[in-house]
Amino acid sequence: MSQLIVLSAVGADRPGVVKDISKAILECGGNIEESRMTSLGAEFAVLMLISGNWHTPAKLEKALDDLSKAHNLVISIKKTGDRHDQANCIPYGVDVVCLDQPGIVFQLSEFFATRNIEICDLATRRYAAPHTGAPMFSVQMTVSIPGSAPIGQLRDDFHDLCEQLNLDSILEPVKS
């Protein structure tokens, strides 16, 4: 029977951190199913979904504890189950670009949460605008909208919010 494990790790950004973590997973009989890895400031962050057999979690816990001590990483693992996809939901992509300002992620997540819409994936980035150097902020997310939701009204409400916050935005169905 296959086990699913979520792994999170944070530590100083250095060459070889991905190699070290992926080697430990492989040696413990694990397989990386999904992952997100990125540099955040001077740190490197890892989030993975790992599959393995019944004894992979225990072996992995020991190997990652050793790795954590050797390289000053903060690592945690947690058993999980298969994702329960929401039936009758439509995936929508959300793209937002604006001048950087506090509270953007909160405002967007509050908008969707109050409408019982799940955020499935979210990525943000701060960067300097070409030519002017103004601090810009972008958000890309995928949300799961129930098929029964009034899409026209939802889109109007979303664009009203973005207009109030001075956000340039797109809300459209994900096309595979």
CNS distance restraints for C-alpha pairs under 8 A (distance, minus, plus):
assign (resid   1 and name CA) (resid  53 and name CA) 6.15 0.50 0.50
assign (resid   1 and name CA) (resid  54 and name CA) 6.59 0.50 0.50
assign (resid   2 and name CA) (resid  51 and name CA) 6.44 0.50 0.50
assign (resid   2 and name CA) (resid  52 and name CA) 5.51 0.50 0.50
assign (resid   2 and name CA) (resid  53 and name CA) 4.91 0.50 0.50
assign (resid   2 and name CA) (resid  54 and name CA) 6.63 0.50 0.50
assign (resid   3 and name CA) (resid  51 and name CA) 5.50 0.50 0.50
assign (resid   3 and name CA) (resid  52 and name CA) 5.20 0.50 0.50
assign (resid   3 and name CA) (resid  53 and name CA) 5.56 0.50 0.50
assign (resid   3 and name CA) (resid  54 and name CA) 6.07 0.50 0.50
assign (resid   3 and name CA) (resid  56 and name CA) 7.70 0.50 0.50
assign (resid   3 and name CA) (resid  57 and name CA) 7.86 0.50 0.50
assign (resid   3 and name CA) (resid  79 and name CA) 7.32 0.50 0.50
assign (resid   3 and name CA) (resid  80 and name CA) 7.73 0.50 0.50
assign (resid   3 and name CA) (resid  81 and name CA) 7.66 0.50 0.50
assign (resid   4 and name CA) (resid  49 and name CA) 6.80 0.50 0.50
assign (resid   4 and name CA) (resid  50 and name CA) 5.67 0.50 0.50
assign (resid   4 and name CA) (resid  51 and name CA) 4.61 0.50 0.50
assign (resid   4 and name CA) (resid  52 and name CA) 6.65 0.50 0.50
assign (resid   4 and name CA) (resid  79 and name CA) 5.83 0.50 0.50
assign (resid   4 and name CA) (resid  80 and name CA) 5.36 0.50 0.50
assign (resid   4 and name CA) (resid  81 and name CA) 5.95 0.50 0.50
assign (resid   4 and name CA) (resid  82 and name CA) 7.51 0.50 0.50
assign (resid   5 and name CA) (resid  49 and name CA) 5.72 0.50 0.50
assign (resid   5 and name CA) (resid  50 and name CA) 5.03 0.50 0.50
assign (resid   5 and name CA) (resid  51 and name CA) 6.26 0.50 0.50
assign (resid   5 and name CA) (resid  57 and name CA) 7.14 0.50 0.50
assign (resid   5 and name CA) (resid  77 and name CA) 6.48 0.50 0.50
assign (resid   5 and name CA) (resid  78 and name CA) 5.47 0.50 0.50
assign (resid   5 and name CA) (resid  79 and name CA) 4.38 0.50 0.50
assign (resid   5 and name CA) (resid  80 and name CA) 5.55 0.50 0.50
assign (resid   6 and name CA) (resid  47 and name CA) 7.27 0.50 0.50
assign (resid   6 and name CA) (resid  48 and name CA) 5.65 0.50 0.50
assign (resid   6 and name CA) (resid  49 and name CA) 4.69 0.50 0.50
assign (resid   6 and name CA) (resid  50 and name CA) 6.24 0.50 0.50
assign (resid   6 and name CA) (resid  77 and name CA) 5.49 0.50 0.50
assign (resid   6 and name CA) (resid  78 and name CA) 5.20 0.50 0.50
assign (resid   6 and name CA) (resid  79 and name CA) 6.28 0.50 0.50
assign (resid   6 and name CA) (resid  80 and name CA) 6.68 0.50 0.50
assign (resid   7 and name CA) (resid  46 and name CA) 7.64 0.50 0.50
assign (resid   7 and name CA) (resid  47 and name CA) 5.71 0.50 0.50
assign (resid   7 and name CA) (resid  48 and name CA) 5.11 0.50 0.50
assign (resid   7 and name CA) (resid  49 and name CA) 6.46 0.50 0.50
assign (resid   7 and name CA) (resid  50 and name CA) 7.38 0.50 0.50
assign (resid   7 and name CA) (resid  75 and name CA) 7.15 0.50 0.50
assign (resid   7 and name CA) (resid  76 and name CA) 5.76 0.50 0.50
assign (resid   7 and name CA) (resid  77 and name CA) 4.41 0.50 0.50
assign (resid   7 and name CA) (resid  78 and name CA) 6.62 0.50 0.50
assign (resid   8 and name CA) (resid  45 and name CA) 7.47 0.50 0.50
assign (resid   8 and name CA) (resid  46 and name CA) 5.48 0.50 0.50
assign (resid   8 and name CA) (resid  47 and name CA) 4.57 0.50 0.50
assign (resid   8 and name CA) (resid  48 and name CA) 6.54 0.50 0.50
assign (resid   8 and name CA) (resid  75 and name CA) 5.63 0.50 0.50
assign (resid   8 and name CA) (resid  76 and name CA) 5.39 0.50 0.50
assign (resid   8 and name CA) (resid  77 and name CA) 6.47 0.50 0.50
assign (resid   9 and name CA) (resid  45 and name CA) 5.72 0.50 0.50
assign (resid   9 and name CA) (resid  46 and name CA) 5.01 0.50 0.50
assign (resid   9 and name CA) (resid  47 and name CA) 6.67 0.50 0.50
assign (resid   9 and name CA) (resid  73 and name CA) 6.54 0.50 0.50
assign (resid   9 and name CA) (resid  74 and name CA) 5.43 0.50 0.50
assign (resid   9 and name CA) (resid  75 and name CA) 4.23 0.50 0.50
assign (resid   9 and name CA) (resid  76 and name CA) 6.51 0.50 0.50
assign (resid  10 and name CA) (resid  43 and name CA) 6.61 0.50 0.50
assign (resid  10 and name CA) (resid  44 and name CA) 5.65 0.50 0.50
assign (resid  10 and name CA) (resid  45 and name CA) 4.53 0.50 0.50
assign (resid  10 and name CA) (resid  46 and name CA) 6.42 0.50 0.50
assign (resid  10 and name CA) (resid  73 and name CA) 5.69 0.50 0.50
assign (resid  10 and name CA) (resid  74 and name CA) 5.22 0.50 0.50
assign (resid  10 and name CA) (resid  75 and name CA) 6.60 0.50 0.50
assign (resid  11 and name CA) (resid  43 and name CA) 5.33 0.50 0.50
assign (resid  11 and name CA) (resid  44 and name CA) 5.52 0.50 0.50
assign (resid  11 and name CA) (resid  45 and name CA) 6.82 0.50 0.50
assign (resid  11 and name CA) (resid  71 and name CA) 7.84 0.50 0.50
assign (resid  11 and name CA) (resid  72 and name CA) 6.43 0.50 0.50
assign (resid  11 and name CA) (resid  73 and name CA) 4.51 0.50 0.50
assign (resid  11 and name CA) (resid  74 and name CA) 6.28 0.50 0.50
assign (resid  12 and name CA) (resid  42 and name CA) 6.12 0.50 0.50
assign (resid  12 and name CA) (resid  43 and name CA) 4.42 0.50 0.50
assign (resid  12 and name CA) (resid  44 and name CA) 5.89 0.50 0.50
assign (resid  12 and name CA) (resid  72 and name CA) 7.70 0.50 0.50
assign (resid  12 and name CA) (resid  73 and name CA) 7.43 0.50 0.50
assign (resid  13 and name CA) (resid  17 and name CA) 7.45 0.50 0.50
assign (resid  13 and name CA) (resid  39 and name CA) 6.70 0.50 0.50
assign (resid  13 and name CA) (resid  42 and name CA) 5.73 0.50 0.50
assign (resid  13 and name CA) (resid  43 and name CA) 4.68 0.50 0.50
assign (resid  13 and name CA) (resid  44 and name CA) 4.64 0.50 0.50
assign (resid  14 and name CA) (resid  44 and name CA) 7.80 0.50 0.50
assign (resid  16 and name CA) (resid  20 and name CA) 6.06 0.50 0.50
assign (resid  17 and name CA) (resid  21 and name CA) 6.32 0.50 0.50
assign (resid  18 and name CA) (resid  22 and name CA) 5.95 0.50 0.50
assign (resid  19 and name CA) (resid  23 and name CA) 5.87 0.50 0.50
assign (resid  20 and name CA) (resid  24 and name CA) 6.34 0.50 0.50
assign (resid  20 and name CA) (resid  67 and name CA) 7.69 0.50 0.50
assign (resid  21 and name CA) (resid  25 and name CA) 6.35 0.50 0.50
assign (resid  21 and name CA) (resid  64 and name CA) 7.62 0.50 0.50
assign (resid  21 and name CA) (resid  67 and name CA) 7.79 0.50 0.50
assign (resid  22 and name CA) (resid  26 and name CA) 6.16 0.50 0.50
assign (resid  22 and name CA) (resid  32 and name CA) 7.90 0.50 0.50
assign (resid  23 and name CA) (resid  27 and name CA) 6.06 0.50 0.50
assign (resid  24 and name CA) (resid  28 and name CA) 6.23 0.50 0.50
assign (resid  24 and name CA) (resid  60 and name CA) 7.11 0.50 0.50
assign (resid  24 and name CA) (resid  63 and name CA) 6.18 0.50 0.50
assign (resid  24 and name CA) (resid  64 and name CA) 6.93 0.50 0.50
assign (resid  25 and name CA) (resid  29 and name CA) 6.53 0.50 0.50
assign (resid  25 and name CA) (resid  30 and name CA) 4.98 0.50 0.50
assign (resid  25 and name CA) (resid  31 and name CA) 6.77 0.50 0.50
assign (resid  25 and name CA) (resid  32 and name CA) 7.74 0.50 0.50
assign (resid  25 and name CA) (resid  60 and name CA) 6.52 0.50 0.50
assign (resid  26 and name CA) (resid  30 and name CA) 5.20 0.50 0.50
assign (resid  26 and name CA) (resid  31 and name CA) 6.41 0.50 0.50
assign (resid  28 and name CA) (resid  56 and name CA) 5.75 0.50 0.50
assign (resid  28 and name CA) (resid  59 and name CA) 5.68 0.50 0.50
assign (resid  28 and name CA) (resid  60 and name CA) 5.70 0.50 0.50
assign (resid  28 and name CA) (resid  63 and name CA) 7.78 0.50 0.50
assign (resid  29 and name CA) (resid  52 and name CA) 5.98 0.50 0.50
assign (resid  29 and name CA) (resid  53 and name CA) 7.26 0.50 0.50
assign (resid  29 and name CA) (resid  56 and name CA) 5.97 0.50 0.50
assign (resid  30 and name CA) (resid  50 and name CA) 6.12 0.50 0.50
assign (resid  30 and name CA) (resid  51 and name CA) 5.53 0.50 0.50
assign (resid  30 and name CA) (resid  52 and name CA) 4.55 0.50 0.50
assign (resid  30 and name CA) (resid  53 and name CA) 7.60 0.50 0.50
assign (resid  30 and name CA) (resid  56 and name CA) 6.28 0.50 0.50
assign (resid  31 and name CA) (resid  50 and name CA) 5.37 0.50 0.50
assign (resid  31 and name CA) (resid  51 and name CA) 5.18 0.50 0.50
assign (resid  31 and name CA) (resid  52 and name CA) 6.29 0.50 0.50
assign (resid  32 and name CA) (resid  48 and name CA) 6.75 0.50 0.50
assign (resid  32 and name CA) (resid  49 and name CA) 6.05 0.50 0.50
assign (resid  32 and name CA) (resid  50 and name CA) 4.54 0.50 0.50
assign (resid  32 and name CA) (resid  51 and name CA) 6.53 0.50 0.50
assign (resid  33 and name CA) (resid  48 and name CA) 7.41 0.50 0.50
assign (resid  33 and name CA) (resid  49 and name CA) 5.41 0.50 0.50
assign (resid  33 and name CA) (resid  50 and name CA) 5.42 0.50 0.50
assign (resid  33 and name CA) (resid  51 and name CA) 6.56 0.50 0.50
assign (resid  34 and name CA) (resid  48 and name CA) 5.63 0.50 0.50
assign (resid  34 and name CA) (resid  49 and name CA) 5.08 0.50 0.50
assign (resid  34 and name CA) (resid  50 and name CA) 7.23 0.50 0.50
assign (resid  35 and name CA) (resid  46 and name CA) 7.28 0.50 0.50
assign (resid  35 and name CA) (resid  47 and name CA) 5.55 0.50 0.50
assign (resid  35 and name CA) (resid  48 and name CA) 4.18 0.50 0.50
assign (resid  35 and name CA) (resid  49 and name CA) 6.26 0.50 0.50
assign (resid  36 and name CA) (resid  46 and name CA) 5.91 0.50 0.50
assign (resid  36 and name CA) (resid  47 and name CA) 5.17 0.50 0.50
assign (resid  36 and name CA) (resid  48 and name CA) 6.41 0.50 0.50
assign (resid  37 and name CA) (resid  44 and name CA) 7.31 0.50 0.50
assign (resid  37 and name CA) (resid  45 and name CA) 5.61 0.50 0.50
assign (resid  37 and name CA) (resid  46 and name CA) 4.46 0.50 0.50
assign (resid  37 and name CA) (resid  47 and name CA) 6.32 0.50 0.50
assign (resid  38 and name CA) (resid  44 and name CA) 5.76 0.50 0.50
assign (resid  38 and name CA) (resid  45 and name CA) 5.49 0.50 0.50
assign (resid  38 and name CA) (resid  46 and name CA) 6.80 0.50 0.50
assign (resid  39 and name CA) (resid  43 and name CA) 5.77 0.50 0.50
assign (resid  39 and name CA) (resid  44 and name CA) 4.37 0.50 0.50
assign (resid  39 and name CA) (resid  45 and name CA) 6.24 0.50 0.50
assign (resid  40 and name CA) (resid  44 and name CA) 5.88 0.50 0.50
assign (resid  40 and name CA) (resid  45 and name CA) 6.94 0.50 0.50
assign (resid  52 and name CA) (resid  56 and name CA) 5.42 0.50 0.50
assign (resid  52 and name CA) (resid  57 and name CA) 7.69 0.50 0.50
assign (resid  55 and name CA) (resid  59 and name CA) 6.41 0.50 0.50
assign (resid  56 and name CA) (resid  60 and name CA) 5.79 0.50 0.50
assign (resid  57 and name CA) (resid  61 and name CA) 6.02 0.50 0.50
assign (resid  57 and name CA) (resid  79 and name CA) 7.61 0.50 0.50
assign (resid  58 and name CA) (resid  62 and name CA) 6.59 0.50 0.50
assign (resid  59 and name CA) (resid  63 and name CA) 6.32 0.50 0.50
assign (resid  60 and name CA) (resid  64 and name CA) 5.87 0.50 0.50
assign (resid  61 and name CA) (resid  65 and name CA) 6.05 0.50 0.50
assign (resid  61 and name CA) (resid  77 and name CA) 7.30 0.50 0.50
assign (resid  62 and name CA) (resid  66 and name CA) 6.43 0.50 0.50
assign (resid  63 and name CA) (resid  67 and name CA) 6.26 0.50 0.50
assign (resid  64 and name CA) (resid  68 and name CA) 5.84 0.50 0.50
assign (resid  64 and name CA) (resid  75 and name CA) 7.04 0.50 0.50
assign (resid  65 and name CA) (resid  69 and name CA) 6.32 0.50 0.50
assign (resid  65 and name CA) (resid  75 and name CA) 7.66 0.50 0.50
assign (resid  66 and name CA) (resid  70 and name CA) 6.19 0.50 0.50
assign (resid  67 and name CA) (resid  71 and name CA) 6.06 0.50 0.50
assign (resid  67 and name CA) (resid  72 and name CA) 7.94 0.50 0.50
assign (resid  67 and name CA) (resid  73 and name CA) 7.36 0.50 0.50
assign (resid  68 and name CA) (resid  72 and name CA) 5.32 0.50 0.50
assign (resid  68 and name CA) (resid  73 and name CA) 4.45 0.50 0.50
assign (resid  68 and name CA) (resid  74 and name CA) 6.20 0.50 0.50
assign (resid  68 and name CA) (resid  75 and name CA) 6.48 0.50 0.50
assign (resid  69 and name CA) (resid  73 and name CA) 6.94 0.50 0.50
assign (resid  86 and name CA) (resid 144 and name CA) 7.84 0.50 0.50
assign (resid  88 and name CA) (resid 146 and name CA) 6.05 0.50 0.50
assign (resid  88 and name CA) (resid 147 and name CA) 5.26 0.50 0.50
assign (resid  88 and name CA) (resid 148 and name CA) 8.00 0.50 0.50
assign (resid  89 and name CA) (resid 144 and name CA) 5.68 0.50 0.50
assign (resid  89 and name CA) (resid 145 and name CA) 5.16 0.50 0.50
assign (resid  89 and name CA) (resid 146 and name CA) 4.21 0.50 0.50
assign (resid  89 and name CA) (resid 147 and name CA) 5.05 0.50 0.50
assign (resid  90 and name CA) (resid 144 and name CA) 5.53 0.50 0.50
assign (resid  90 and name CA) (resid 145 and name CA) 5.10 0.50 0.50
assign (resid  90 and name CA) (resid 146 and name CA) 6.27 0.50 0.50
assign (resid  90 and name CA) (resid 147 and name CA) 6.20 0.50 0.50
assign (resid  90 and name CA) (resid 173 and name CA) 7.20 0.50 0.50
assign (resid  91 and name CA) (resid 142 and name CA) 6.50 0.50 0.50
assign (resid  91 and name CA) (resid 143 and name CA) 5.69 0.50 0.50
assign (resid  91 and name CA) (resid 144 and name CA) 4.64 0.50 0.50
assign (resid  91 and name CA) (resid 145 and name CA) 6.25 0.50 0.50
assign (resid  91 and name CA) (resid 173 and name CA) 6.01 0.50 0.50
assign (resid  91 and name CA) (resid 174 and name CA) 5.63 0.50 0.50
assign (resid  92 and name CA) (resid 142 and name CA) 5.60 0.50 0.50
assign (resid  92 and name CA) (resid 143 and name CA) 5.30 0.50 0.50
assign (resid  92 and name CA) (resid 144 and name CA) 6.32 0.50 0.50
assign (resid  92 and name CA) (resid 145 and name CA) 6.96 0.50 0.50
assign (resid  92 and name CA) (resid 171 and name CA) 6.64 0.50 0.50
assign (resid  92 and name CA) (resid 172 and name CA) 5.39 0.50 0.50
assign (resid  92 and name CA) (resid 173 and name CA) 4.13 0.50 0.50
assign (resid  92 and name CA) (resid 174 and name CA) 5.01 0.50 0.50
assign (resid  93 and name CA) (resid 140 and name CA) 7.35 0.50 0.50
assign (resid  93 and name CA) (resid 141 and name CA) 5.88 0.50 0.50
assign (resid  93 and name CA) (resid 142 and name CA) 4.64 0.50 0.50
assign (resid  93 and name CA) (resid 143 and name CA) 6.49 0.50 0.50
assign (resid  93 and name CA) (resid 170 and name CA) 7.72 0.50 0.50
assign (resid  93 and name CA) (resid 171 and name CA) 5.78 0.50 0.50
assign (resid  93 and name CA) (resid 172 and name CA) 5.43 0.50 0.50
assign (resid  93 and name CA) (resid 173 and name CA) 5.91 0.50 0.50
assign (resid  93 and name CA) (resid 174 and name CA) 5.50 0.50 0.50
assign (resid  94 and name CA) (resid 139 and name CA) 7.64 0.50 0.50
assign (resid  94 and name CA) (resid 140 and name CA) 5.64 0.50 0.50
assign (resid  94 and name CA) (resid 141 and name CA) 5.13 0.50 0.50
assign (resid  94 and name CA) (resid 142 and name CA) 6.13 0.50 0.50
assign (resid  94 and name CA) (resid 143 and name CA) 7.50 0.50 0.50
assign (resid  94 and name CA) (resid 169 and name CA) 7.20 0.50 0.50
assign (resid  94 and name CA) (resid 170 and name CA) 5.61 0.50 0.50
assign (resid  94 and name CA) (resid 171 and name CA) 4.71 0.50 0.50
assign (resid  94 and name CA) (resid 172 and name CA) 6.78 0.50 0.50
assign (resid  95 and name CA) (resid 138 and name CA) 7.36 0.50 0.50
assign (resid  95 and name CA) (resid 139 and name CA) 5.73 0.50 0.50
assign (resid  95 and name CA) (resid 140 and name CA) 4.69 0.50 0.50
assign (resid  95 and name CA) (resid 141 and name CA) 6.70 0.50 0.50
assign (resid  95 and name CA) (resid 169 and name CA) 5.50 0.50 0.50
assign (resid  95 and name CA) (resid 170 and name CA) 5.13 0.50 0.50
assign (resid  95 and name CA) (resid 171 and name CA) 6.77 0.50 0.50
assign (resid  96 and name CA) (resid 138 and name CA) 5.48 0.50 0.50
assign (resid  96 and name CA) (resid 139 and name CA) 5.04 0.50 0.50
assign (resid  96 and name CA) (resid 140 and name CA) 6.57 0.50 0.50
assign (resid  96 and name CA) (resid 167 and name CA) 6.32 0.50 0.50
assign (resid  96 and name CA) (resid 168 and name CA) 5.57 0.50 0.50
assign (resid  96 and name CA) (resid 169 and name CA) 4.38 0.50 0.50
assign (resid  96 and name CA) (resid 170 and name CA) 6.58 0.50 0.50
assign (resid  97 and name CA) (resid 136 and name CA) 7.17 0.50 0.50
assign (resid  97 and name CA) (resid 137 and name CA) 5.76 0.50 0.50
assign (resid  97 and name CA) (resid 138 and name CA) 4.43 0.50 0.50
assign (resid  97 and name CA) (resid 139 and name CA) 6.59 0.50 0.50
assign (resid  97 and name CA) (resid 167 and name CA) 6.04 0.50 0.50
assign (resid  97 and name CA) (resid 168 and name CA) 5.24 0.50 0.50
assign (resid  97 and name CA) (resid 169 and name CA) 6.52 0.50 0.50
assign (resid  98 and name CA) (resid 136 and name CA) 5.70 0.50 0.50
assign (resid  98 and name CA) (resid 137 and name CA) 5.46 0.50 0.50
assign (resid  98 and name CA) (resid 138 and name CA) 6.58 0.50 0.50
assign (resid  98 and name CA) (resid 166 and name CA) 6.98 0.50 0.50
assign (resid  98 and name CA) (resid 167 and name CA) 5.02 0.50 0.50
assign (resid  98 and name CA) (resid 168 and name CA) 6.06 0.50 0.50
assign (resid  99 and name CA) (resid 134 and name CA) 7.21 0.50 0.50
assign (resid  99 and name CA) (resid 135 and name CA) 5.94 0.50 0.50
assign (resid  99 and name CA) (resid 136 and name CA) 4.41 0.50 0.50
assign (resid  99 and name CA) (resid 137 and name CA) 5.90 0.50 0.50
assign (resid  99 and name CA) (resid 167 and name CA) 7.88 0.50 0.50
assign (resid 100 and name CA) (resid 126 and name CA) 7.27 0.50 0.50
assign (resid 100 and name CA) (resid 135 and name CA) 5.54 0.50 0.50
assign (resid 100 and name CA) (resid 136 and name CA) 4.77 0.50 0.50
assign (resid 100 and name CA) (resid 137 and name CA) 4.80 0.50 0.50
assign (resid 101 and name CA) (resid 137 and name CA) 7.88 0.50 0.50
assign (resid 103 and name CA) (resid 107 and name CA) 6.02 0.50 0.50
assign (resid 104 and name CA) (resid 108 and name CA) 6.22 0.50 0.50
assign (resid 105 and name CA) (resid 109 and name CA) 5.94 0.50 0.50
assign (resid 105 and name CA) (resid 139 and name CA) 7.87 0.50 0.50
assign (resid 106 and name CA) (resid 110 and name CA) 5.87 0.50 0.50
assign (resid 107 and name CA) (resid 111 and name CA) 6.19 0.50 0.50
assign (resid 108 and name CA) (resid 112 and name CA) 6.58 0.50 0.50
assign (resid 109 and name CA) (resid 113 and name CA) 5.95 0.50 0.50
assign (resid 109 and name CA) (resid 119 and name CA) 7.66 0.50 0.50
assign (resid 110 and name CA) (resid 114 and name CA) 5.99 0.50 0.50
assign (resid 111 and name CA) (resid 115 and name CA) 6.80 0.50 0.50
assign (resid 111 and name CA) (resid 158 and name CA) 7.63 0.50 0.50
assign (resid 112 and name CA) (resid 116 and name CA) 6.34 0.50 0.50
assign (resid 112 and name CA) (resid 117 and name CA) 5.03 0.50 0.50
assign (resid 112 and name CA) (resid 118 and name CA) 6.97 0.50 0.50
assign (resid 112 and name CA) (resid 119 and name CA) 7.50 0.50 0.50
assign (resid 113 and name CA) (resid 117 and name CA) 5.64 0.50 0.50
assign (resid 113 and name CA) (resid 118 and name CA) 6.90 0.50 0.50
assign (resid 117 and name CA) (resid 143 and name CA) 6.66 0.50 0.50
assign (resid 117 and name CA) (resid 144 and name CA) 5.96 0.50 0.50
assign (resid 117 and name CA) (resid 145 and name CA) 5.57 0.50 0.50
assign (resid 117 and name CA) (resid 146 and name CA) 7.25 0.50 0.50
assign (resid 118 and name CA) (resid 143 and name CA) 5.58 0.50 0.50
assign (resid 118 and name CA) (resid 144 and name CA) 5.34 0.50 0.50
assign (resid 118 and name CA) (resid 145 and name CA) 7.25 0.50 0.50
assign (resid 119 and name CA) (resid 141 and name CA) 7.04 0.50 0.50
assign (resid 119 and name CA) (resid 142 and name CA) 6.07 0.50 0.50
assign (resid 119 and name CA) (resid 143 and name CA) 4.42 0.50 0.50
assign (resid 119 and name CA) (resid 144 and name CA) 6.51 0.50 0.50
assign (resid 120 and name CA) (resid 141 and name CA) 7.34 0.50 0.50
assign (resid 120 and name CA) (resid 142 and name CA) 5.49 0.50 0.50
assign (resid 120 and name CA) (resid 143 and name CA) 5.41 0.50 0.50
assign (resid 120 and name CA) (resid 144 and name CA) 6.78 0.50 0.50
assign (resid 121 and name CA) (resid 141 and name CA) 5.23 0.50 0.50
assign (resid 121 and name CA) (resid 142 and name CA) 5.14 0.50 0.50
assign (resid 121 and name CA) (resid 143 and name CA) 7.15 0.50 0.50
assign (resid 122 and name CA) (resid 139 and name CA) 7.16 0.50 0.50
assign (resid 122 and name CA) (resid 140 and name CA) 5.80 0.50 0.50
assign (resid 122 and name CA) (resid 141 and name CA) 4.22 0.50 0.50
assign (resid 122 and name CA) (resid 142 and name CA) 6.64 0.50 0.50
assign (resid 123 and name CA) (resid 139 and name CA) 5.80 0.50 0.50
assign (resid 123 and name CA) (resid 140 and name CA) 5.33 0.50 0.50
assign (resid 123 and name CA) (resid 141 and name CA) 6.30 0.50 0.50
assign (resid 124 and name CA) (resid 137 and name CA) 7.18 0.50 0.50
assign (resid 124 and name CA) (resid 138 and name CA) 5.53 0.50 0.50
assign (resid 124 and name CA) (resid 139 and name CA) 4.47 0.50 0.50
assign (resid 124 and name CA) (resid 140 and name CA) 6.40 0.50 0.50
assign (resid 125 and name CA) (resid 137 and name CA) 5.74 0.50 0.50
assign (resid 125 and name CA) (resid 138 and name CA) 5.32 0.50 0.50
assign (resid 125 and name CA) (resid 139 and name CA) 6.72 0.50 0.50
assign (resid 126 and name CA) (resid 135 and name CA) 6.96 0.50 0.50
assign (resid 126 and name CA) (resid 136 and name CA) 5.66 0.50 0.50
assign (resid 126 and name CA) (resid 137 and name CA) 4.54 0.50 0.50
assign (resid 126 and name CA) (resid 138 and name CA) 6.53 0.50 0.50
assign (resid 127 and name CA) (resid 135 and name CA) 5.92 0.50 0.50
assign (resid 127 and name CA) (resid 136 and name CA) 5.28 0.50 0.50
assign (resid 127 and name CA) (resid 137 and name CA) 6.44 0.50 0.50
assign (resid 128 and name CA) (resid 132 and name CA) 7.83 0.50 0.50
assign (resid 128 and name CA) (resid 133 and name CA) 4.68 0.50 0.50
assign (resid 128 and name CA) (resid 134 and name CA) 5.42 0.50 0.50
assign (resid 128 and name CA) (resid 135 and name CA) 4.84 0.50 0.50
assign (resid 128 and name CA) (resid 136 and name CA) 5.75 0.50 0.50
assign (resid 129 and name CA) (resid 133 and name CA) 4.62 0.50 0.50
assign (resid 129 and name CA) (resid 134 and name CA) 5.09 0.50 0.50
assign (resid 129 and name CA) (resid 135 and name CA) 6.30 0.50 0.50
assign (resid 129 and name CA) (resid 136 and name CA) 6.00 0.50 0.50
assign (resid 130 and name CA) (resid 134 and name CA) 7.99 0.50 0.50
assign (resid 145 and name CA) (resid 149 and name CA) 6.86 0.50 0.50
assign (resid 149 and name CA) (resid 154 and name CA) 7.59 0.50 0.50
assign (resid 150 and name CA) (resid 154 and name CA) 6.15 0.50 0.50
assign (resid 151 and name CA) (resid 155 and name CA) 5.96 0.50 0.50
assign (resid 152 and name CA) (resid 156 and name CA) 6.22 0.50 0.50
assign (resid 153 and name CA) (resid 157 and name CA) 6.07 0.50 0.50
assign (resid 154 and name CA) (resid 158 and name CA) 6.05 0.50 0.50
assign (resid 155 and name CA) (resid 159 and name CA) 6.14 0.50 0.50
assign (resid 155 and name CA) (resid 171 and name CA) 6.94 0.50 0.50
assign (resid 156 and name CA) (resid 160 and name CA) 6.10 0.50 0.50
assign (resid 157 and name CA) (resid 161 and name CA) 6.25 0.50 0.50
assign (resid 158 and name CA) (resid 162 and name CA) 6.25 0.50 0.50
assign (resid 159 and name CA) (resid 163 and name CA) 6.00 0.50 0.50
assign (resid 159 and name CA) (resid 169 and name CA) 7.25 0.50 0.50
assign (resid 160 and name CA) (resid 164 and name CA) 6.22 0.50 0.50
assign (resid 161 and name CA) (resid 165 and name CA) 6.30 0.50 0.50
assign (resid 162 and name CA) (resid 166 and name CA) 5.79 0.50 0.50
assign (resid 162 and name CA) (resid 167 and name CA) 4.76 0.50 0.50
assign (resid 162 and name CA) (resid 168 and name CA) 6.78 0.50 0.50
assign (resid 162 and name CA) (resid 169 and name CA) 6.74 0.50 0.50
assign (resid 163 and name CA) (resid 167 and name CA) 6.04 0.50 0.50
assign (resid 163 and name CA) (resid 168 and name CA) 7.66 0.50 0.50
